[in-house]
């Protein structure tokens, strides 16, 4: 990573006042801090002079002491940072970190010292609790008093905090009608604009959840479990300690919301010495067949991960510009989903042969480690498992934790509790030693850790495509894919697994993909993932080779990205420029109402002409009645043009634009 310039000014603040504030570099956002009469730290945020979040309390409740009131401020300092850094991979190559920071030193009546570190960006703010080295060495956290007192009962998109694996349909309703929600939430502000409330740099702390109490949004931390029961304890802190950042993006419009990089900026710079081995790539896999029930994970007559099948998939990948192949069900243990071995293949899987074949074809194998929630055994064997994979030239692994609660080294725990969070970090750090990238399924919600550990390439944490194969409710509604880019995907890359080309499942006829074929292509641009799966079977792709051409071409690493247009729950259109190239890709996704989209080509270089291929819904396309009606056309484009593209119900489109 390259640092361009950093401007750092330290300004000691005048300490006798009772209020402190810090403003964004462009002065549009102002964060004010005060101590109330009971000496509780409280903050307020104004945007363009208007209060967005009114006085809201801060603090932490420990078993040893409640640090919610009785504070004195002992000092404060400010600095301004302007730093551009280069991503290893991502939605854009360069990210500007421009913020003002205020560190406020506080002392509690008990003698405990706590700093509040506040950062204000042009498009949002964040703060964290920091406990410097001091006499107290351990603290047992029972609660976090952080509140967000929004000034109106805004419409909010969220999923319930108890949604297993975050695999739920996001719903919109006023804050006052929400039960406890998972972080993040996306707020449509009544006066216009958006807010995105989340956390950043979650490494040794429970994941935050959010709930409304007395018109105020409050924090509910995921608890520890004790003998399977919810414990009052949320976290064990060893001092010195820094909490994750509490962050709120405040955007005027959806393009600004999707362009905010506050979460990444709040994470530590890359800790890996060498990142040259990390390559964004597309993959296919022995996978969809299991979800459609035409194959099995376990060995038997319909076993998917056999040497012969994998050989066919590897050769298909090679022929179609797909860089890697995932195989699930290659290893022993699928009979009970409990006693998995990650170093012993089934007898019909020849690991040595396949590893040599993949190597000779220049295609990678993506490993698969489903733990069934037994994180403890997995963690104990990590070095052995990753050494085995690395020895077979496997440098990307999809991990899995299918179990509502997981067994960590600390016993049965929520995966998003402190113990689970620690486990996932241990996995990422150990994998990095073996040059292994991770695609984490059943994860804790992403918080931007990929900046620090770019081998954490993608995660699930979403109601993905697989629900379209077997969900009893019939599959994901059309609107689902037009909500995710403004909610879950703002938290980080998503392994949604786009690219189904055959929509009906004879084994489960009540379920199907609610999309047209062109919608499935649009997902490759709209849903960002540096490990991007084309999930359908090769034989289904070969039924539409002309449409499959887009999947062959589309990259998954970008120079820059922008939202062209969108409305949460109705449609979205993204444009992305391939990293290191002049080529652009545009994708559109539509919910139920057919619509005509206008896409000005202003993102293109005004001095160039481009050859475009447009993959769009046909006149009669409709996800339910006619999903395979599509048109592919070639045309020349320049920056003055506007594309007019019809999107069907459940439809979409994809455009590749190559500079001539
Ligand atoms: C759930 C994951 O989301 C899915 O992708 C995977 O195939 C199964 N677990 C088995 O690991």
Boltz pocket constraint, residues with backbone or C-beta under 6 A from the ligand:
constraints:
  - pocket:
      binder: B
      contacts: [[A, 287], [A, 328], [A, 370], [A, 400], [A, 402], [A, 441], [A, 442], [A, 460], [A, 466]]
      max_distance: 6.0
